[in-house]
Amino acid sequence: MSLVEILPIAGALSAPAFFLVFALAALGAPLLALVCLAAGQLRSTQYIEAYSRRLLRMALTAALPALFAFAVGLLAALRKAPWILDWTLAAPMGPGLLTVAMLAFFASLVTLRLSKTSARHARQGTPLGPAFILALLVLCILWLGMALCLSLAEQAQAVLRAPVEGGIGVAPLLTPDASALPPLFWPGLGGLVPLCAASAGALSQEYLLALSGREPFGREALAQMLRIAGRSTLRASILSLPFLAVLWAHLPESSSLPGALTAARLMIGLAGGCAVALCLTSGTIARSGRPWTHSIAAHLGLLSVWLGATALLTVGMLLFYSA
């Protein structure tokens, strides 16, 4: 496949990738908050706890558009491919657990946002406990979601390959099987964790800048939280690079779609370049004495996350059609 053939695919996936960034940020916010709070136990500072609180508050804001896009996409998929409902009803345990985990995650975010102290000026407790519970829910959602996506992709391939006789195609029913996960499942799941954290960190920089004029941070508090966001995003981006290298090295060969392997590696290279760009932009904010003046770096960092998510979705689409 040539670059001209890849661009329309990437362009079509850019809109889903936009909402995917919000979903990744919503899932990554509790993970990043938990890491920051754990590090804050070693070095007590009010800015780390304040940044973690805003991360958990941002998670609900990011989850709303992601849930809306997920619901619309699911309804459209059920209308275009009715066999998805049959596949779900044949083995409802996995989709049911994922639905319960997602609802519990969203309800926890809403409860955390609405909870207030009884006294107006009373000091709030540390959010370490809620962040830990939310992080466990995130790991469950990532594991279940990735396993179900792979199983659904296998069922879709079986439907596409089903022979048609008399206008009716009959495909075998492939129910989810946790014991038959592909070799790249665990590296992929491990790579999702820093990807979620990097997305949350990049979006939190924009979130802090957007709230700087409406919340009485103070310049020093705003600067400290932006530096924490920059350092967190930088470290998460660096952690994602080895997983991209593993994915690049272990892509399967394909004979049904010539050039798919080269195209997929090109997209993984683009995702790696976006991760490096995010390292540079977040590093600029982390090392700046006046980080609130680097709004362009924050915009470019979030754009890098969007482009990287688009590239990874393109890789997934190429692997689906080349299998």
Rosetta blueprint (number, residue, H / E / L):
1 M L
2 S L
3 L H
4 V H
5 E H
6 I H
7 L H
8 P H
9 I H
10 A H
11 G H
12 A H
13 L H
14 S H
15 A H
16 P H
17 A H
18 F H
19 F H
20 L H
21 V H
22 F H
23 A H
24 L H
25 A H
26 A H
27 L H
28 G H
29 A H
30 P H
31 L H
32 L H
33 A H
34 L H
35 V H
36 C H
37 L H
38 A H
39 A H
40 G H
41 Q H
42 L H
43 R L
44 S L
45 T L
46 Q H
47 Y H
48 I H
49 E H
50 A H
51 Y H
52 S H
53 R H
54 R H
55 L H
56 L H
57 R H
58 M H
59 A H
60 L H
61 T H
62 A H
63 A H
64 L H
65 P H
66 A H
67 L H
68 F H
69 A H
70 F H
71 A H
72 V H
73 G H
74 L H
75 L H
76 A H
77 A H
78 L H
79 R H
80 K H
81 A L
82 P L
83 W H
84 I H
85 L H
86 D H
87 W H
88 T H
89 L H
90 A H
91 A L
92 P L
93 M H
94 G H
95 P H
96 G H
97 L H
98 L H
99 T H
100 V H
101 A H
102 M H
103 L H
104 A H
105 F H
106 F H
107 A H
108 S H
109 L H
110 V H
111 T H
112 L H
113 R H
114 L H
115 S L
116 K L
117 T L
118 S L
119 A L
120 R L
121 H L
122 A L
123 R L
124 Q L
125 G L
126 T L
127 P L
128 L H
129 G H
130 P H
131 A H
132 F H
133 I H
134 L H
135 A H
136 L H
137 L H
138 V H
139 L H
140 C H
141 I H
142 L H
143 W H
144 L H
145 G H
146 M H
147 A H
148 L H
149 C H
150 L H
151 S H
152 L H
153 A H
154 E H
155 Q H
156 A H
157 Q H
158 A H
159 V H
160 L H
161 R H
162 A L
163 P L
164 V E
165 E E
166 G L
167 G L
168 I E
169 G E
170 V L
171 A L
172 P L
173 L L
174 L L
175 T L
176 P L
177 D L
178 A H
179 S H
180 A H
181 L L
182 P L
183 P L
184 L L
185 F H
186 W H
187 P H
188 G H
189 L H
190 G H
191 G H
192 L H
193 V H
194 P H
195 L H
196 C H
197 A H
198 A H
199 S H
200 A H
201 G H
202 A H
203 L H
204 S H
205 Q H
206 E H
207 Y H
208 L H
209 L H
210 A H
211 L H
212 S L
213 G L
214 R L
215 E L
216 P L
217 F L
218 G L
219 R H
220 E H
221 A H
222 L H
223 A H
224 Q H
225 M H
226 L H
227 R H
228 I H
229 A H
230 G H
231 R H
232 S H
233 T H
234 L H
235 R H
236 A H
237 S H
238 I H
239 L H
240 S H
241 L H
242 P H
243 F H
244 L H
245 A H
246 V H
247 L H
248 W H
249 A H
250 H L
251 L L
252 P L
253 E L
254 S L
255 S L
256 S L
257 L L
258 P L
259 G L
260 A H
261 L H
262 T H
263 A H
264 A H
265 R H
266 L H
267 M H
268 I H
269 G H
270 L H
271 A H
272 G H
273 G H
274 C H
275 A H
276 V H
277 A H
278 L H
279 C H
280 L H
281 T H
282 S H
283 G H
284 T H
285 I H
286 A H
287 R H
288 S L
289 G L
290 R L
291 P H
292 W H
293 T H
294 H L
295 S H
296 I H
297 A H
298 A H
299 H H
300 L H
301 G H
302 L H
303 L H
304 S H
305 V H
306 W H
307 L H
308 G H
309 A H
310 T H
311 A H
312 L H
313 L H
314 T H
315 V H
316 G H
317 M H
318 L H
319 L H
320 F H
321 Y H
322 S H
323 A L
